[in-house]
Amino acid sequence: MTDKNPEKIREMFDLIADRYDFINNIISFGTHKRGKKLAVKNLEIPEDLKILDLCTGTGDLAYFLSKRGRVTGLDFSSKMLAVARKKVPDAEFIKGDCTNLPFNNASFDVVTIGFGLRNIENSDRAIEEICRVLKPDGIFMHLDFSNANPFGDFVFEKFVPLLVKIFYGNTVPYKYLVQSKQEYFNPQKLKEKFESHGLKYVTQKFYALNMMCETVMKR
Ligand SMILES: C[S@@+](CC[C@H](N)C(=O)[O-])C[C@H]1O[C@@H](n2cnc3c(N)ncnc32)[C@H](O)[C@@H]1O
């Protein structure tokens, strides 16, 4: 199993923060942005709600979400947040840990997390926190890789280390990416995991040649 010690994860994201967007564009051939944009566009929510984007990183999802409502982004990496603040001046960004959210019960209409839950050692605790801060009937959206395109996965796993070596030099964080992606739940298991916390299934949609899966649940 991949080591997901929170302090090590935070240090890793602090280390790669200034090149995170650039490397993402290279290793996904630009598709990650389109997947994130579509995932937000397809969210069936009224305008101007209170939205919490967890593991907001450099603010890609927060950027698209800020066109739909009032966004608070949370992450424990100061360096990732520094990039997000420049990218999405309209949103509020807070440094914090998803397993101990600094918000009152039932304070958000929508909670999102993109490419984040996979990195959290105690993911059950993070889901409990998501349920706690969501209003009754609130919407939870989870976006991450899926295992629905085995050929895409094969190409991804062969090419990512090579591209990262060429464009970044240090391959350690991206070895972690490939490993954590392999170990992650498949979309069906993920849905069951959310249901085991009392969330109700709404929909699952696939993007980027089925390599990304959006799971939408309701509290
Ligand atoms: C792969 S990035 C995803 C960033 C962004 N959501 C995106 O889609 O590009 C994962 C982010 O999760 C953050 N993170 C991981 N564990 C966390 C935790 N327990 N609490 C808060 N942030 C965490 C990391 O600092 C990092 O910025």
The ligand as an SDF file (V2000), in Angstrom:
LIG
                    3D

 27 29  0  0  0  0  0  0  0  0999 V2000
   -4.0240   15.8220   -6.7010 C   0  0  0  0  0  0  0  0  0  0  0  0
   -4.3300   17.3350   -5.8710 S   0  0  0  0  0  0  0  0  0  0  0  0
   -5.9080   17.7710   -6.5280 C   0  0  0  0  0  0  0  0  0  0  0  0
   -6.0560   19.2510   -6.6560 C   0  0  0  0  0  0  0  0  0  0  0  0
   -7.3150   19.7210   -7.3970 C   0  0  0  0  0  0  0  0  0  0  0  0
   -8.5370   19.3340   -6.7290 N   0  0  0  0  0  0  0  0  0  0  0  0
   -7.3410   19.2450   -8.8310 C   0  0  0  0  0  0  0  0  0  0  0  0
   -8.3000   18.5990   -9.2150 O   0  0  0  0  0  0  0  0  0  0  0  0
   -6.3960   19.5460   -9.5630 O   0  0  0  0  0  0  0  0  0  0  0  0
   -4.7070   16.7780   -4.2380 C   0  0  0  0  0  0  0  0  0  0  0  0
   -4.7480   17.9190   -3.2270 C   0  0  0  0  0  0  0  0  0  0  0  0
   -5.2760   17.3910   -1.9990 O   0  0  0  0  0  0  0  0  0  0  0  0
   -4.6210   18.0440   -0.9200 C   0  0  0  0  0  0  0  0  0  0  0  0
   -4.8170   17.1870    0.2720 N   0  0  0  0  0  0  0  0  0  0  0  0
   -4.4820   15.8870    0.4260 C   0  0  0  0  0  0  0  0  0  0  0  0
   -4.8630   15.4300    1.6290 N   0  0  0  0  0  0  0  0  0  0  0  0
   -5.4880   16.4750    2.2540 C   0  0  0  0  0  0  0  0  0  0  0  0
   -6.1090   16.6360    3.5160 C   0  0  0  0  0  0  0  0  0  0  0  0
   -6.1780   15.6180    4.4080 N   0  0  0  0  0  0  0  0  0  0  0  0
   -6.6560   17.8320    3.8200 N   0  0  0  0  0  0  0  0  0  0  0  0
   -6.5840   18.8760    2.9430 C   0  0  0  0  0  0  0  0  0  0  0  0
   -5.9910   18.7930    1.7290 N   0  0  0  0  0  0  0  0  0  0  0  0
   -5.4450   17.6020    1.3910 C   0  0  0  0  0  0  0  0  0  0  0  0
   -3.1970   18.1930   -1.3920 C   0  0  0  0  0  0  0  0  0  0  0  0
   -2.5030   19.1930   -0.6930 O   0  0  0  0  0  0  0  0  0  0  0  0
   -3.4020   18.5370   -2.8770 C   0  0  0  0  0  0  0  0  0  0  0  0
   -3.4440   19.9210   -3.0980 O   0  0  0  0  0  0  0  0  0  0  0  0
  1  2  1  0
  2  3  1  0
  2 10  1  0
  3  4  1  0
  4  5  1  0
  5  6  1  0
  5  7  1  0
  7  8  2  0
  7  9  1  0
 10 11  1  0
 11 12  1  0
 11 26  1  0
 12 13  1  0
 13 14  1  0
 13 24  1  0
 14 15  1  0
 14 23  1  0
 15 16  2  0
 16 17  1  0
 17 18  1  0
 17 23  2  0
 18 19  1  0
 18 20  2  0
 20 21  1  0
 21 22  2  0
 22 23  1  0
 24 25  1  0
 24 26  1  0
 26 27  1  0
M  CHG  2   2   1   9  -1
M  END
$$$$
